[in-house]
Amino acid sequence: MPEITFASEPITRKFRLQSLESALLELDKLRQSTRILLSPGWDLPHTLDHCARSIEHAMSGFPEPKNVIFQTLIGATAFHVFDARGYMSHNLTEEIPGDVFEPPLPTLEEAIEKLQGSIRTFLAYDGPLSPHFAYGNLSKSQYERANAMHIANHFDAIEY
């Protein structure tokens, strides 16, 4: 297992992922690293579990979606801005509304496997997608970009 430590100051890398396939490759790099430095905040298994749950909600539904007016006016605009610039920015220690992180905390390996499994399930999924809690209705390709940007934004706070 890698040595994991918290940095005294926030890490800001402006990390980019072009796809969920590239996220799978990055997770393999993370798994093979010997040293990981995290920004203050959540530990790494919690962060990876959060990203996995976000992907899963695209297929199963979000627990507390914003109202349709918010999704249409504010959320859709935010997604298009993020999509146009190729990265997103959000509070890295805020749970998905209504979603609960339930202990016990997974090990790092379990969290990596869960996120990789969620990504693979999403990529193979051909059923209807649920509206994003903030962005509203997204196509599968838009959801893939949203999830890749979400993972990348969390990886902004990680050095390995």
SVG drawing of the C-alpha trace seen along z (x, -y; Angstrom):
<svg xmlns="http://www.w3.org/2000/svg" viewBox="-39 -30 46 34">
<polyline fill="none" stroke="black" stroke-width="0.4" points="0.0,0.0 1.2,-3.5 2.2,-5.9 -0.6,-8.5 -0.2,-11.8 -2.1,-15.1 -0.5,-18.3 -0.5,-21.3 -1.8,-23.5 -4.4,-22.6 -3.0,-21.0 -4.3,-22.5 -3.2,-20.8 -6.0,-21.6 -6.0,-17.9 -7.9,-16.9 -9.5,-13.6 -10.8,-13.4 -12.9,-10.3 -13.9,-7.6 -11.5,-5.3 -8.7,-7.7 -10.0,-7.7 -9.5,-3.9 -5.9,-4.3 -5.3,-7.0 -6.8,-4.8 -4.3,-2.1 -1.5,-4.6 -2.9,-5.6 -3.0,-1.9 0.7,-1.5 2.0,-4.6 4.2,-4.3 3.4,-7.8 0.2,-9.8 -0.2,-13.4 -3.7,-14.7 -5.1,-18.2 -6.7,-18.6 -10.3,-17.2 -11.6,-13.8 -9.4,-10.8 -8.8,-9.0 -11.2,-6.1 -14.0,-8.5 -13.2,-10.6 -13.1,-7.6 -16.3,-6.2 -18.0,-9.6 -17.0,-9.6 -18.3,-6.0 -21.7,-6.9 -22.1,-9.9 -21.6,-7.6 -24.1,-5.0 -26.7,-7.7 -26.7,-8.5 -28.1,-5.1 -30.3,-4.7 -31.3,-8.2 -30.1,-10.9 -31.6,-11.0 -32.4,-14.7 -32.5,-16.4 -32.7,-20.2 -36.0,-21.5 -36.4,-21.6 -36.1,-25.4 -32.7,-25.2 -31.6,-22.3 -32.8,-24.1 -31.5,-27.6 -28.5,-27.3 -27.4,-23.6 -27.5,-23.3 -25.6,-26.5 -23.0,-25.4 -22.5,-22.1 -22.1,-23.9 -19.5,-26.2 -17.6,-23.3 -17.9,-21.3 -16.7,-24.2 -13.6,-24.8 -12.9,-21.1 -12.9,-21.1 -15.2,-21.7 -14.7,-23.1 -16.8,-22.3 -16.5,-21.9 -14.4,-18.7 -15.9,-17.9 -19.6,-18.3 -21.7,-15.1 -24.2,-14.7 -27.5,-16.1 -29.3,-13.4 -26.5,-10.9 -25.0,-9.4 -21.5,-8.1 -21.9,-5.1 -19.0,-3.7 -17.1,-1.4 -14.6,-3.2 -13.4,-1.0 -9.8,-0.3 -8.0,-2.2 -7.9,1.0 -11.7,1.5 -12.4,-2.1 -10.3,-1.9 -12.1,1.3 -15.5,-0.2 -14.8,-3.3 -13.4,-1.2 -16.5,1.1 -18.9,-1.9 -17.1,-3.3 -17.2,0.0 -20.8,0.5 -21.7,-3.0 -19.7,-2.5 -21.6,0.7 -25.0,-0.6 -27.6,-1.2 -30.6,-1.9 -32.3,-5.2 -30.2,-7.7 -31.6,-9.7 -31.4,-13.5 -28.3,-14.8 -29.3,-16.3 -28.0,-19.8 -27.5,-19.6 -30.8,-18.0 -31.1,-15.8 -27.7,-14.7 -27.0,-12.4 -24.7,-9.5 -21.7,-11.3 -22.5,-14.4 -22.7,-12.2 -19.4,-10.6 -17.8,-14.1 -19.5,-15.3 -18.2,-12.2 -14.7,-12.5 -14.6,-16.1 -15.9,-15.3 -13.2,-12.7 -10.5,-15.0 -11.6,-17.8 -11.2,-15.5 -7.8,-14.4 -6.8,-18.1 -6.3,-17.6 -4.1,-14.5 -0.4,-14.1 1.0,-10.6"/>
</svg>
